[in-house]
Amino acid sequence: MEDETNEIMPHTEDYQFDALANEYNEKKRHTFSDLLLCGKIISKAKKELEHGKFMRWLGDKRVSESVKTSERMMKLHSNYCQVLENPNKDYSYIEKVGLVKLLELEKLPTIYKKTVDITNDAGHVEKIEVIDEDKVEQILDKGIYEEGKITKVKDLPLNRFKEIIKQESGDFSSDSEGDVSESKGDDLESKPIETPYLTSSSMVISVLSDQAQWLWKDLDKYDDTRLFEMCETEKETLIASLKLVKGHLTALVVKIDDFIMKGDVQ
């Protein structure tokens, strides 16, 4: 008769505790995809473990994450869960940006986001709005003229990084908040730098030009079929946002025409 005294029951909570902790430890902070997997594992642990055991799980030496960091990582996973569907794609441009900066990107407008089909743990396909990683790459790798040198957006101090994201969102007021220490791993691999912005006005013009092109291309995707598939709330939100943009652009065209006229006269 076989000895079954050492057999582990695979569906006990203690088994899940150890299995999730070991899985987390294996994936901890190696690549961007691993970071997203860690966020997914934390979400699973929070869902499957009792509250007290979940807190103990976070403190386990194999995990060792604070509540605040764990919440950020779960949010990061929800923003970029589609990346796990493309494990062979190169994400080196985003791997060491840092949690705080990556979460700032969720403040970007809808033209920087997309709806994807994701298969959940139950095997059901659901539509989820996520951040478009391709459009984010264009922002992170842009060069900004700062203090006599060109610095990529992703390498900027957090306070300045926040200002750029606000400007991408159409808010050109300065960010008066003090700088905040960033997450682990902010030294990045070098990539070719795009044409720098030499003044604040030229930076705004370049940003608006990029946004206009992206919005133009994105709106081309909204054919009758896609509009029909959108839920009413999403459709209403999109239309309201476009009306707001239209109002701002109409006023901006008047201001630009006035500026051009004065420049031509002089």
C-alpha positions as YAML, in Angstrom:
chain: A
units: angstrom
residues:
- id: 1
  name: MET
  ca: [0.00, 0.00, 0.00]
- id: 2
  name: GLU
  ca: [1.42, 3.40, -0.97]
- id: 3
  name: ASP
  ca: [2.27, 5.92, 1.75]
- id: 4
  name: GLU
  ca: [-0.02, 8.92, 1.28]
- id: 5
  name: THR
  ca: [0.92, 10.76, 4.48]
- id: 6
  name: ASN
  ca: [3.08, 13.30, 2.61]
- id: 7
  name: GLU
  ca: [0.55, 14.02, -0.13]
- id: 8
  name: ILE
  ca: [-0.40, 17.71, -0.41]
- id: 9
  name: MET
  ca: [-4.01, 18.55, -1.09]
- id: 10
  name: PRO
  ca: [-3.83, 20.97, -4.05]
- id: 11
  name: HIS
  ca: [-6.99, 22.92, -3.26]
- id: 12
  name: THR
  ca: [-6.31, 23.99, 0.33]
- id: 13
  name: GLU
  ca: [-5.71, 27.65, 1.12]
- id: 14
  name: ASP
  ca: [-2.30, 26.84, 2.63]
- id: 15
  name: TYR
  ca: [-1.31, 25.19, -0.64]
- id: 16
  name: GLN
  ca: [-2.43, 28.29, -2.57]
- id: 17
  name: PHE
  ca: [-0.48, 30.51, -0.16]
- id: 18
  name: ASP
  ca: [2.78, 28.67, -0.87]
- id: 19
  name: ALA
  ca: [2.14, 28.13, -4.58]
- id: 20
  name: LEU
  ca: [1.39, 31.81, -5.21]
- id: 21
  name: ALA
  ca: [4.34, 32.98, -3.08]
- id: 22
  name: ASN
  ca: [6.74, 30.70, -4.96]
- id: 23
  name: GLU
  ca: [5.34, 31.78, -8.32]
- id: 24
  name: TYR
  ca: [5.69, 35.44, -7.34]
- id: 25
  name: ASN
  ca: [9.27, 34.94, -6.21]
- id: 26
  name: GLU
  ca: [10.19, 33.39, -9.57]
- id: 27
  name: LYS
  ca: [8.80, 36.30, -11.60]
- id: 28
  name: LYS
  ca: [9.83, 39.16, -9.34]
- id: 29
  name: ARG
  ca: [11.02, 42.27, -11.23]
- id: 30
  name: HIS
  ca: [12.85, 40.54, -14.10]
- id: 31
  name: THR
  ca: [11.08, 42.04, -17.14]
- id: 32
  name: PHE
  ca: [8.06, 44.23, -17.81]
- id: 33
  name: SER
  ca: [6.00, 41.12, -18.57]
- id: 34
  name: ASP
  ca: [7.15, 39.59, -15.28]
- id: 35
  name: LEU
  ca: [6.08, 42.76, -13.48]
- id: 36
  name: LEU
  ca: [2.62, 42.41, -15.00]
- id: 37
  name: LEU
  ca: [2.53, 38.73, -14.03]
- id: 38
  name: CYS
  ca: [3.37, 39.76, -10.47]
- id: 39
  name: GLY
  ca: [0.42, 42.15, -10.51]
- id: 40
  name: LYS
  ca: [-1.77, 39.33, -11.79]
- id: 41
  name: ILE
  ca: [-0.52, 36.96, -9.06]
- id: 42
  name: ILE
  ca: [-1.19, 39.57, -6.37]
- id: 43
  name: SER
  ca: [-4.73, 40.02, -7.67]
- id: 44
  name: LYS
  ca: [-5.24, 36.26, -7.57]
- id: 45
  name: ALA
  ca: [-3.84, 36.02, -4.03]
- id: 46
  name: LYS
  ca: [-6.08, 38.84, -2.84]
- id: 47
  name: LYS
  ca: [-9.09, 37.10, -4.36]
- id: 48
  name: GLU
  ca: [-8.34, 33.56, -3.15]
- id: 49
  name: LEU
  ca: [-6.79, 34.14, 0.30]
- id: 50
  name: GLU
  ca: [-8.58, 35.39, 3.39]
- id: 51
  name: HIS
  ca: [-7.84, 39.02, 4.28]
- id: 52
  name: GLY
  ca: [-5.53, 38.18, 7.18]
- id: 53
  name: LYS
  ca: [-3.69, 35.55, 5.17]
- id: 54
  name: PHE
  ca: [-3.35, 37.90, 2.21]
- id: 55
  name: MET
  ca: [-1.60, 40.48, 4.41]
- id: 56
  name: ARG
  ca: [0.67, 37.75, 5.75]
- id: 57
  name: TRP
  ca: [1.30, 36.62, 2.16]
- id: 58
  name: LEU
  ca: [2.45, 40.13, 1.20]
- id: 59
  name: GLY
  ca: [4.90, 40.06, 4.11]
- id: 60
  name: ASP
  ca: [6.26, 36.61, 3.23]
- id: 61
  name: LYS
  ca: [9.98, 36.83, 2.34]
- id: 62
  name: ARG
  ca: [9.23, 35.36, -1.09]
- id: 63
  name: VAL
  ca: [6.89, 38.30, -1.81]
- id: 64
  name: SER
  ca: [7.87, 41.13, 0.55]
- id: 65
  name: GLU
  ca: [5.70, 43.91, -0.89]
- id: 66
  name: SER
  ca: [3.91, 46.78, 0.83]
- id: 67
  name: VAL
  ca: [0.15, 47.22, 0.49]
- id: 68
  name: LYS
  ca: [0.69, 50.42, -1.53]
- id: 69
  name: THR
  ca: [3.10, 48.76, -3.97]
- id: 70
  name: SER
  ca: [0.84, 45.74, -4.35]
- id: 71
  name: GLU
  ca: [-2.10, 47.99, -5.21]
- id: 72
  name: ARG
  ca: [0.01, 49.78, -7.82]
- id: 73
  name: MET
  ca: [1.09, 46.50, -9.37]
- id: 74
  name: MET
  ca: [-2.49, 45.23, -9.59]
- id: 75
  name: LYS
  ca: [-3.47, 48.49, -11.28]
- id: 76
  name: LEU
  ca: [-0.53, 48.21, -13.67]
- id: 77
  name: HIS
  ca: [-1.66, 44.72, -14.66]
- id: 78
  name: SER
  ca: [-5.19, 45.94, -15.38]
- id: 79
  name: ASN
  ca: [-3.77, 48.76, -17.55]
- id: 80
  name: TYR
  ca: [-1.46, 46.53, -19.60]
- id: 81
  name: CYS
  ca: [-2.89, 43.01, -19.30]
- id: 82
  name: GLN
  ca: [-2.85, 42.70, -23.12]
- id: 83
  name: VAL
  ca: [0.96, 42.66, -23.04]
- id: 84
  name: LEU
  ca: [0.85, 39.16, -21.55]
- id: 85
  name: GLU
  ca: [-0.91, 38.02, -24.74]
- id: 86
  name: ASN
  ca: [2.22, 39.04, -26.76]
- id: 87
  name: PRO
  ca: [5.19, 37.68, -24.76]
- id: 88
  name: ASN
  ca: [7.59, 37.78, -27.75]
- id: 89
  name: LYS
  ca: [7.20, 41.51, -28.39]
- id: 90
  name: ASP
  ca: [10.05, 43.82, -27.35]
- id: 91
  name: TYR
  ca: [9.10, 45.92, -24.33]
- id: 92
  name: SER
  ca: [12.61, 47.06, -23.38]
- id: 93
  name: TYR
  ca: [11.55, 50.71, -23.80]
- id: 94
  name: ILE
  ca: [9.17, 50.41, -20.86]
- id: 95
  name: GLU
  ca: [10.77, 47.82, -18.58]
- id: 96
  name: LYS
  ca: [12.60, 50.18, -16.20]
- id: 97
  name: VAL
  ca: [10.39, 53.26, -16.31]
- id: 98
  name: GLY
  ca: [9.09, 52.65, -12.78]
- id: 99
  name: LEU
  ca: [5.67, 51.95, -11.32]
- id: 100
  name: VAL
  ca: [4.84, 55.55, -10.43]
- id: 101
  name: LYS
  ca: [5.51, 56.88, -13.93]
- id: 102
  name: LEU
  ca: [3.72, 53.98, -15.60]
- id: 103
  name: LEU
  ca: [0.62, 54.63, -13.50]
- id: 104
  name: GLU
  ca: [0.75, 58.32, -14.44]
- id: 105
  name: LEU
  ca: [0.15, 57.23, -18.05]
- id: 106
  name: GLU
  ca: [-3.39, 56.13, -17.20]
- id: 107
  name: LYS
  ca: [-4.26, 59.85, -17.05]
- id: 108
  name: LEU
  ca: [-3.77, 60.09, -20.82]
- id: 109
  name: PRO
  ca: [-6.92, 60.73, -22.94]
- id: 110
  name: THR
  ca: [-8.87, 58.04, -24.79]
- id: 111
  name: ILE
  ca: [-6.77, 58.34, -27.97]
- id: 112
  name: TYR
  ca: [-3.97, 56.63, -26.03]
- id: 113
  name: LYS
  ca: [-6.19, 53.71, -25.06]
- id: 114
  name: LYS
  ca: [-7.80, 50.80, -26.83]
- id: 115
  name: THR
  ca: [-10.32, 48.03, -26.21]
- id: 116
  name: VAL
  ca: [-9.00, 44.45, -26.31]
- id: 117
  name: ASP
  ca: [-10.43, 40.95, -25.86]
- id: 118
  name: ILE
  ca: [-8.97, 39.22, -22.79]
- id: 119
  name: THR
  ca: [-9.68, 35.67, -21.64]
- id: 120
  name: ASN
  ca: [-10.24, 35.65, -17.87]
- id: 121
  name: ASP
  ca: [-9.42, 32.84, -15.41]
- id: 122
  name: ALA
  ca: [-12.86, 31.33, -15.97]
- id: 123
  name: GLY
  ca: [-12.14, 31.00, -19.69]
- id: 124
  name: HIS
  ca: [-14.59, 33.72, -20.74]
- id: 125
  name: VAL
  ca: [-13.60, 36.46, -23.21]
- id: 126
  name: GLU
  ca: [-14.32, 39.99, -22.03]
- id: 127
  name: LYS
  ca: [-13.65, 43.41, -23.54]
- id: 128
  name: ILE
  ca: [-11.34, 45.59, -21.45]
- id: 129
  name: GLU
  ca: [-10.06, 49.13, -22.00]
- id: 130
  name: VAL
  ca: [-6.28, 49.24, -21.68]
- id: 131
  name: ILE
  ca: [-3.45, 51.68, -22.40]
- id: 132
  name: ASP
  ca: [-2.13, 51.40, -25.96]
- id: 133
  name: GLU
  ca: [1.50, 50.37, -25.42]
- id: 134
  name: ASP
  ca: [2.52, 51.40, -28.95]
- id: 135
  name: LYS
  ca: [1.32, 54.97, -28.52]
- id: 136
  name: VAL
  ca: [2.89, 55.11, -25.05]
- id: 137
  name: GLU
  ca: [6.25, 54.16, -26.57]
- id: 138
  name: GLN
  ca: [6.12, 57.24, -28.80]
- id: 139
  name: ILE
  ca: [5.63, 59.46, -25.75]
- id: 140
  name: LEU
  ca: [8.31, 57.84, -23.58]
- id: 141
  name: ASP
  ca: [10.98, 58.06, -26.28]
- id: 142
  name: LYS
  ca: [10.42, 61.69, -27.22]
- id: 143
  name: GLY
  ca: [13.30, 64.07, -26.57]
- id: 144
  name: ILE
  ca: [12.80, 67.17, -24.41]
- id: 145
  name: TYR
  ca: [15.31, 70.04, -24.24]
- id: 146
  name: GLU
  ca: [15.96, 70.36, -20.49]
- id: 147
  name: GLU
  ca: [18.71, 72.40, -18.80]
- id: 148
  name: GLY
  ca: [20.96, 72.51, -21.83]
- id: 149
  name: LYS
  ca: [20.60, 68.87, -22.86]
- id: 150
  name: ILE
  ca: [18.14, 66.53, -24.52]
- id: 151
  name: THR
  ca: [16.38, 64.11, -22.17]
- id: 152
  name: LYS
  ca: [13.85, 61.46, -23.07]
- id: 153
  name: VAL
  ca: [10.44, 61.86, -21.45]
- id: 154
  name: LYS
  ca: [10.84, 58.54, -19.64]
- id: 155
  name: ASP
  ca: [14.13, 59.76, -18.06]
- id: 156
  name: LEU
  ca: [12.68, 63.03, -16.73]
- id: 157
  name: PRO
  ca: [12.24, 63.57, -12.96]
- id: 158
  name: LEU
  ca: [8.78, 62.53, -11.83]
- id: 159
  name: ASN
  ca: [7.52, 66.09, -11.34]
- id: 160
  name: ARG
  ca: [8.50, 67.07, -14.91]
- id: 161
  name: PHE
  ca: [7.20, 63.76, -16.24]
- id: 162
  name: LYS
  ca: [3.80, 64.56, -14.73]
- id: 163
  name: GLU
  ca: [3.77, 67.94, -16.50]
- id: 164
  name: ILE
  ca: [4.39, 66.31, -19.88]
- id: 165
  name: ILE
  ca: [1.56, 63.82, -19.31]
- id: 166
  name: LYS
  ca: [-0.76, 66.68, -18.34]
- id: 167
  name: GLN
  ca: [0.17, 68.50, -21.54]
- id: 168
  name: GLU
  ca: [-0.49, 65.36, -23.58]
- id: 169
  name: SER
  ca: [-3.92, 65.35, -21.94]
- id: 170
  name: GLY
  ca: [-4.56, 68.92, -23.09]
- id: 171
  name: ASP
  ca: [-3.78, 70.55, -19.73]
- id: 172
  name: PHE
  ca: [-0.91, 73.01, -20.19]
- id: 173
  name: SER
  ca: [-0.82, 74.39, -16.64]
- id: 174
  name: SER
  ca: [2.38, 73.72, -14.72]
- id: 175
  name: ASP
  ca: [2.53, 71.06, -12.03]
- id: 176
  name: SER
  ca: [3.53, 72.67, -8.75]
- id: 177
  name: GLU
  ca: [3.85, 69.46, -6.76]
- id: 178
  name: GLY
  ca: [7.25, 68.61, -5.35]
- id: 179
  name: ASP
  ca: [9.29, 65.80, -6.81]
- id: 180
  name: VAL
  ca: [8.59, 62.37, -5.41]
- id: 181
  name: SER
  ca: [10.97, 59.45, -5.14]
- id: 182
  name: GLU
  ca: [10.34, 56.94, -7.91]
- id: 183
  name: SER
  ca: [9.99, 53.18, -7.95]
- id: 184
  name: LYS
  ca: [12.91, 50.79, -8.23]
- id: 185
  name: GLY
  ca: [14.63, 50.53, -11.59]
- id: 186
  name: ASP
  ca: [14.58, 53.87, -13.38]
- id: 187
  name: ASP
  ca: [17.87, 53.54, -15.30]
- id: 188
  name: LEU
  ca: [16.89, 52.84, -18.89]
- id: 189
  name: GLU
  ca: [18.46, 51.40, -21.99]
- id: 190
  name: SER
  ca: [19.40, 54.01, -24.59]
- id: 191
  name: LYS
  ca: [17.35, 54.39, -27.77]
- id: 192
  name: PRO
  ca: [17.48, 56.93, -30.64]
- id: 193
  name: ILE
  ca: [16.16, 60.33, -29.63]
- id: 194
  name: GLU
  ca: [13.50, 62.03, -31.70]
- id: 195
  name: THR
  ca: [13.62, 65.69, -32.71]
- id: 196
  name: PRO
  ca: [13.77, 67.76, -29.48]
- id: 197
  name: TYR
  ca: [11.34, 70.48, -28.49]
- id: 198
  name: LEU
  ca: [13.37, 73.69, -28.30]
- id: 199
  name: THR
  ca: [10.80, 75.94, -26.58]
- id: 200
  name: SER
  ca: [7.62, 75.43, -24.60]
- id: 201
  name: SER
  ca: [5.47, 76.70, -27.48]
- id: 202
  name: SER
  ca: [7.14, 74.42, -30.04]
- id: 203
  name: MET
  ca: [6.71, 71.53, -27.60]
- id: 204
  name: VAL
  ca: [2.98, 72.21, -27.36]
- id: 205
  name: ILE
  ca: [2.68, 72.52, -31.15]
- id: 206
  name: SER
  ca: [4.49, 69.21, -31.65]
- id: 207
  name: VAL
  ca: [2.34, 67.48, -29.03]
- id: 208
  name: LEU
  ca: [-0.88, 68.79, -30.58]
- id: 209
  name: SER
  ca: [0.28, 67.80, -34.06]
- id: 210
  name: ASP
  ca: [0.98, 64.23, -32.88]
- id: 211
  name: GLN
  ca: [-2.34, 64.05, -31.06]
- id: 212
  name: ALA
  ca: [-4.24, 65.32, -34.11]
- id: 213
  name: GLN
  ca: [-2.65, 62.66, -36.32]
- id: 214
  name: TRP
  ca: [-3.37, 59.87, -33.82]
- id: 215
  name: LEU
  ca: [-6.94, 61.04, -33.32]
- id: 216
  name: TRP
  ca: [-7.49, 61.23, -37.09]
- id: 217
  name: LYS
  ca: [-6.23, 57.65, -37.55]
- id: 218
  name: ASP
  ca: [-8.10, 56.37, -34.49]
- id: 219
  name: LEU
  ca: [-11.44, 57.83, -35.61]
- id: 220
  name: ASP
  ca: [-11.04, 56.02, -38.95]
- id: 221
  name: LYS
  ca: [-11.36, 52.76, -36.99]
- id: 222
  name: TYR
  ca: [-14.84, 53.66, -35.74]
- id: 223
  name: ASP
  ca: [-16.84, 52.26, -38.61]
- id: 224
  name: ASP
  ca: [-20.55, 51.35, -38.32]
- id: 225
  name: THR
  ca: [-19.74, 47.88, -36.98]
- id: 226
  name: ARG
  ca: [-17.49, 49.13, -34.18]
- id: 227
  name: LEU
  ca: [-19.96, 51.83, -33.18]
- id: 228
  name: PHE
  ca: [-22.74, 49.26, -33.07]
- id: 229
  name: GLU
  ca: [-20.66, 47.02, -30.78]
- id: 230
  name: MET
  ca: [-19.89, 49.82, -28.32]
- id: 231
  name: CYS
  ca: [-21.99, 50.03, -25.20]
- id: 232
  name: GLU
  ca: [-24.12, 53.18, -24.90]
- id: 233
  name: THR
  ca: [-22.12, 54.55, -21.94]
- id: 234
  name: GLU
  ca: [-18.81, 54.22, -23.81]
- id: 235
  name: LYS
  ca: [-20.33, 55.78, -26.93]
- id: 236
  name: GLU
  ca: [-21.79, 58.71, -24.98]
- id: 237
  name: THR
  ca: [-18.46, 59.31, -23.22]
- id: 238
  name: LEU
  ca: [-16.56, 59.29, -26.51]
- id: 239
  name: ILE
  ca: [-19.01, 61.68, -28.19]
- id: 240
  name: ALA
  ca: [-18.91, 64.07, -25.21]
- id: 241
  name: SER
  ca: [-15.10, 64.04, -25.29]
- id: 242
  name: LEU
  ca: [-15.03, 64.71, -29.03]
- id: 243
  name: LYS
  ca: [-17.43, 67.63, -28.65]
- id: 244
  name: LEU
  ca: [-15.16, 69.08, -25.97]
- id: 245
  name: VAL
  ca: [-12.11, 68.65, -28.22]
- id: 246
  name: LYS
  ca: [-14.00, 70.23, -31.12]
- id: 247
  name: GLY
  ca: [-14.81, 73.27, -28.99]
- id: 248
  name: HIS
  ca: [-11.19, 73.70, -27.91]
- id: 249
  name: LEU
  ca: [-9.91, 73.25, -31.47]
- id: 250
  name: THR
  ca: [-12.39, 75.73, -32.90]
- id: 251
  name: ALA
  ca: [-11.19, 78.38, -30.45]
- id: 252
  name: LEU
  ca: [-7.57, 77.41, -31.12]
- id: 253
  name: VAL
  ca: [-7.98, 77.82, -34.90]
- id: 254
  name: VAL
  ca: [-9.24, 81.39, -34.34]
- id: 255
  name: LYS
  ca: [-6.24, 82.12, -32.10]
- id: 256
  name: ILE
  ca: [-3.81, 80.58, -34.62]
- id: 257
  name: ASP
  ca: [-5.30, 82.57, -37.52]
- id: 258
  name: ASP
  ca: [-4.91, 85.76, -35.46]
- id: 259
  name: PHE
  ca: [-1.30, 84.90, -34.66]
- id: 260
  name: ILE
  ca: [-0.46, 84.10, -38.29]
- id: 261
  name: MET
  ca: [-2.08, 87.33, -39.48]
- id: 262
  name: LYS
  ca: [-0.03, 89.40, -37.03]
- id: 263
  name: GLY
  ca: [3.14, 87.57, -38.02]
- id: 264
  name: ASP
  ca: [2.54, 88.06, -41.74]
- id: 265
  name: VAL
  ca: [1.90, 91.79, -41.24]
- id: 266
  name: GLN
  ca: [5.12, 92.23, -39.31]
...
